[in-house]
Amino acid sequence: MGSVIKMSRKSDMEEFFLYLKLVLLGLGVVGIIGFLVKLMSTALPHIFG
């Protein structure tokens, strides 16, 4: 564990914003998939039922 901390470095602002964009993109994709699953689970019984 100590060697990992010795090798680590603080990321600069450009790298930080790149990671932030990637995390927000991932959250957005997961949210859209969850929304579509919920939408289909509520819409399909009304269409076929």
LOFI-145128 format. One record per atom (N, C-alpha, C, O): atom name; x, y, z. Coordinates in Angstrom, 1 decimal, decimal comma. Layout:
// LOFI-145128
<atom CA&X X&Y Y&Z Z>
...
// end
This chain:
// LOFI-145128
<atom N&X 0,8&Y -1,2&Z 0,0>
<atom CA&X 0,0&Y 0,0&Z 0,0>
<atom C&X 0,9&Y 1,3&Z 0,0>
<atom O&X 0,5&Y 2,2&Z -0,7>
<atom N&X 2,0&Y 1,2&Z 0,7>
<atom CA&X 2,8&Y 2,4&Z 0,8>
<atom C&X 3,5&Y 2,7&Z -0,5>
<atom O&X 3,7&Y 3,9&Z -0,9>
<atom N&X 3,8&Y 1,7&Z -1,3>
<atom CA&X 4,4&Y 1,9&Z -2,6>
<atom C&X 3,4&Y 2,5&Z -3,6>
<atom O&X 3,8&Y 3,3&Z -4,5>
<atom N&X 2,2&Y 2,2&Z -3,5>
<atom CA&X 1,2&Y 2,8&Z -4,3>
<atom C&X 1,0&Y 4,3&Z -4,0>
<atom O&X 0,9&Y 5,1&Z -5,0>
<atom N&X 1,1&Y 4,6&Z -2,8>
<atom CA&X 0,9&Y 6,0&Z -2,4>
<atom C&X 2,2&Y 6,8&Z -2,9>
<atom O&X 2,1&Y 8,0&Z -3,3>
<atom N&X 3,4&Y 6,2&Z -2,8>
<atom CA&X 4,6&Y 6,8&Z -3,2>
<atom C&X 4,5&Y 7,1&Z -4,7>
<atom O&X 5,1&Y 8,1&Z -5,2>
<atom N&X 3,9&Y 6,2&Z -5,5>
<atom CA&X 3,9&Y 6,3&Z -7,0>
<atom C&X 2,8&Y 7,2&Z -7,4>
<atom O&X 2,8&Y 7,7&Z -8,6>
<atom N&X 1,8&Y 7,5&Z -6,6>
<atom CA&X 0,7&Y 8,3&Z -7,0>
<atom C&X 1,0&Y 9,7&Z -7,1>
<atom O&X 2,0&Y 10,2&Z -6,5>
<atom N&X 0,3&Y 10,4&Z -8,0>
<atom CA&X 0,5&Y 11,9&Z -8,2>
<atom C&X -0,8&Y 12,6&Z -8,3>
<atom O&X -1,8&Y 11,9&Z -8,6>
<atom N&X -0,8&Y 13,8&Z -8,0>
<atom CA&X -2,0&Y 14,6&Z -8,1>
<atom C&X -2,3&Y 14,9&Z -9,6>
<atom O&X -1,4&Y 15,4&Z -10,3>
<atom N&X -3,5&Y 14,7&Z -10,1>
<atom CA&X -3,8&Y 15,0&Z -11,5>
<atom C&X -4,0&Y 16,5&Z -11,7>
<atom O&X -4,5&Y 17,2&Z -10,8>
<atom N&X -3,7&Y 16,9&Z -12,9>
<atom CA&X -3,9&Y 18,3&Z -13,2>
<atom C&X -5,3&Y 18,6&Z -13,6>
<atom O&X -6,1&Y 17,6&Z -13,7>
<atom N&X -5,7&Y 19,8&Z -13,8>
<atom CA&X -7,1&Y 20,2&Z -14,1>
<atom C&X -7,6&Y 19,6&Z -15,3>
<atom O&X -8,8&Y 19,2&Z -15,4>
<atom N&X -6,8&Y 19,5&Z -16,4>
<atom CA&X -7,2&Y 18,9&Z -17,6>
<atom C&X -7,6&Y 17,4&Z -17,5>
<atom O&X -8,6&Y 17,0&Z -18,0>
<atom N&X -6,7&Y 16,7&Z -16,8>
<atom CA&X -7,0&Y 15,3&Z -16,5>
<atom C&X -8,2&Y 15,1&Z -15,6>
<atom O&X -9,0&Y 14,2&Z -15,8>
<atom N&X -8,4&Y 16,0&Z -14,6>
<atom CA&X -9,5&Y 15,9&Z -13,7>
<atom C&X -10,8&Y 16,1&Z -14,5>
<atom O&X -11,8&Y 15,4&Z -14,3>
<atom N&X -10,8&Y 17,1&Z -15,4>
<atom CA&X -12,1&Y 17,4&Z -16,1>
<atom C&X -12,4&Y 16,2&Z -17,1>
<atom O&X -13,5&Y 16,0&Z -17,4>
<atom N&X -11,3&Y 15,6&Z -17,6>
<atom CA&X -11,5&Y 14,5&Z -18,5>
<atom C&X -12,2&Y 13,3&Z -17,7>
<atom O&X -13,2&Y 12,7&Z -18,2>
<atom N&X -11,7&Y 13,0&Z -16,5>
<atom CA&X -12,3&Y 12,0&Z -15,7>
<atom C&X -13,7&Y 12,4&Z -15,3>
<atom O&X -14,6&Y 11,5&Z -15,3>
<atom N&X -13,9&Y 13,6&Z -15,0>
<atom CA&X -15,3&Y 14,1&Z -14,7>
<atom C&X -16,3&Y 13,9&Z -15,8>
<atom O&X -17,4&Y 13,5&Z -15,6>
<atom N&X -15,8&Y 14,3&Z -17,0>
<atom CA&X -16,7&Y 14,1&Z -18,2>
<atom C&X -17,0&Y 12,6&Z -18,4>
<atom O&X -18,2&Y 12,3&Z -18,7>
<atom N&X -16,0&Y 11,7&Z -18,2>
<atom CA&X -16,2&Y 10,3&Z -18,4>
<atom C&X -17,2&Y 9,8&Z -17,4>
<atom O&X -18,1&Y 8,9&Z -17,7>
<atom N&X -17,1&Y 10,2&Z -16,2>
<atom CA&X -18,0&Y 9,7&Z -15,1>
<atom C&X -19,4&Y 10,2&Z -15,4>
<atom O&X -20,4&Y 9,5&Z -15,2>
<atom N&X -19,6&Y 11,5&Z -15,8>
<atom CA&X -20,9&Y 12,0&Z -16,0>
<atom C&X -21,5&Y 11,4&Z -17,3>
<atom O&X -22,7&Y 11,1&Z -17,3>
<atom N&X -20,7&Y 11,1&Z -18,3>
<atom CA&X -21,2&Y 10,3&Z -19,4>
<atom C&X -21,7&Y 9,0&Z -19,0>
<atom O&X -22,7&Y 8,5&Z -19,5>
<atom N&X -20,9&Y 8,3&Z -18,2>
<atom CA&X -21,3&Y 6,9&Z -17,7>
<atom C&X -22,6&Y 7,0&Z -16,9>
<atom O&X -23,5&Y 6,1&Z -17,1>
<atom N&X -22,7&Y 8,0&Z -16,1>
<atom CA&X -24,0&Y 8,1&Z -15,3>
<atom C&X -25,2&Y 8,4&Z -16,2>
<atom O&X -26,3&Y 7,9&Z -16,0>
<atom N&X -24,9&Y 9,2&Z -17,2>
<atom CA&X -26,0&Y 9,5&Z -18,2>
<atom C&X -26,5&Y 8,3&Z -18,9>
<atom O&X -27,7&Y 8,1&Z -19,1>
<atom N&X -25,5&Y 7,5&Z -19,4>
<atom CA&X -25,8&Y 6,3&Z -20,1>
<atom C&X -26,6&Y 5,3&Z -19,3>
<atom O&X -27,6&Y 4,8&Z -19,7>
<atom N&X -26,2&Y 5,1&Z -18,0>
<atom CA&X -26,9&Y 4,2&Z -17,1>
<atom C&X -28,3&Y 4,8&Z -16,8>
<atom O&X -29,2&Y 4,0&Z -16,7>
<atom N&X -28,4&Y 6,1&Z -16,6>
<atom CA&X -29,7&Y 6,7&Z -16,4>
<atom C&X -30,6&Y 6,5&Z -17,5>
<atom O&X -31,8&Y 6,2&Z -17,3>
<atom N&X -30,1&Y 6,7&Z -18,8>
<atom CA&X -31,0&Y 6,5&Z -19,9>
<atom C&X -31,4&Y 5,1&Z -20,1>
<atom O&X -32,6&Y 4,8&Z -20,4>
<atom N&X -30,5&Y 4,2&Z -19,9>
<atom CA&X -30,9&Y 2,7&Z -20,0>
<atom C&X -32,0&Y 2,4&Z -18,9>
<atom O&X -32,9&Y 1,7&Z -19,2>
<atom N&X -31,8&Y 2,9&Z -17,7>
<atom CA&X -32,7&Y 2,6&Z -16,6>
<atom C&X -34,1&Y 3,3&Z -16,9>
<atom O&X -35,1&Y 2,7&Z -16,7>
<atom N&X -34,1&Y 4,5&Z -17,5>
<atom CA&X -35,3&Y 5,1&Z -17,9>
<atom C&X -36,0&Y 4,3&Z -19,0>
<atom O&X -37,3&Y 4,2&Z -18,9>
<atom N&X -35,3&Y 3,8&Z -20,0>
<atom CA&X -35,9&Y 3,1&Z -21,0>
<atom C&X -36,5&Y 1,8&Z -20,5>
<atom O&X -37,6&Y 1,3&Z -21,0>
<atom N&X -35,8&Y 1,1&Z -19,6>
<atom CA&X -36,3&Y -0,1&Z -19,1>
<atom C&X -37,6&Y 0,1&Z -18,3>
<atom O&X -38,6&Y -0,6&Z -18,4>
<atom N&X -37,6&Y 1,2&Z -17,5>
<atom CA&X -38,8&Y 1,5&Z -16,7>
<atom C&X -40,0&Y 1,9&Z -17,7>
<atom O&X -41,1&Y 1,6&Z -17,4>
<atom N&X -39,7&Y 2,7&Z -18,7>
<atom CA&X -40,7&Y 3,1&Z -19,7>
<atom C&X -41,3&Y 1,9&Z -20,3>
<atom O&X -42,5&Y 1,8&Z -20,5>
<atom N&X -40,4&Y 0,9&Z -20,7>
<atom CA&X -40,9&Y -0,2&Z -21,4>
<atom C&X -41,7&Y -1,1&Z -20,5>
<atom O&X -42,7&Y -1,8&Z -20,9>
<atom N&X -41,3&Y -1,2&Z -19,2>
<atom CA&X -42,0&Y -2,1&Z -18,3>
<atom C&X -43,4&Y -1,5&Z -17,9>
<atom O&X -44,3&Y -2,2&Z -17,6>
<atom N&X -43,6&Y -0,2&Z -18,1>
<atom CA&X -44,9&Y 0,4&Z -17,8>
<atom C&X -45,7&Y 0,5&Z -19,1>
<atom O&X -47,0&Y 0,4&Z -19,0>
<atom N&X -45,1&Y 0,6&Z -20,3>
<atom CA&X -45,8&Y 0,8&Z -21,5>
<atom C&X -46,3&Y -0,6&Z -22,1>
<atom O&X -47,4&Y -0,6&Z -22,7>
<atom N&X -45,5&Y -1,6&Z -22,0>
<atom CA&X -45,8&Y -2,9&Z -22,7>
<atom C&X -47,1&Y -3,5&Z -22,1>
<atom O&X -47,8&Y -4,0&Z -22,9>
<atom N&X -47,3&Y -3,5&Z -20,8>
<atom CA&X -48,6&Y -4,1&Z -20,4>
<atom C&X -49,8&Y -3,3&Z -20,9>
<atom O&X -50,9&Y -3,9&Z -21,1>
<atom N&X -49,7&Y -2,0&Z -21,1>
<atom CA&X -50,8&Y -1,3&Z -21,6>
<atom C&X -51,0&Y -1,5&Z -23,1>
<atom O&X -52,2&Y -1,5&Z -23,6>
<atom N&X -50,0&Y -1,8&Z -23,8>
<atom CA&X -50,1&Y -2,0&Z -25,3>
<atom C&X -50,6&Y -3,4&Z -25,5>
<atom O&X -51,5&Y -3,6&Z -26,3>
<atom N&X -50,1&Y -4,4&Z -24,8>
<atom CA&X -50,5&Y -5,8&Z -25,1>
<atom C&X -51,5&Y -6,4&Z -24,1>
<atom O&X -52,0&Y -7,5&Z -24,3>
<atom N&X -51,9&Y -5,6&Z -23,1>
<atom CA&X -52,8&Y -6,1&Z -22,1>
<atom C&X -54,2&Y -5,6&Z -22,4>
<atom O&X -55,1&Y -5,9&Z -21,6>
// end
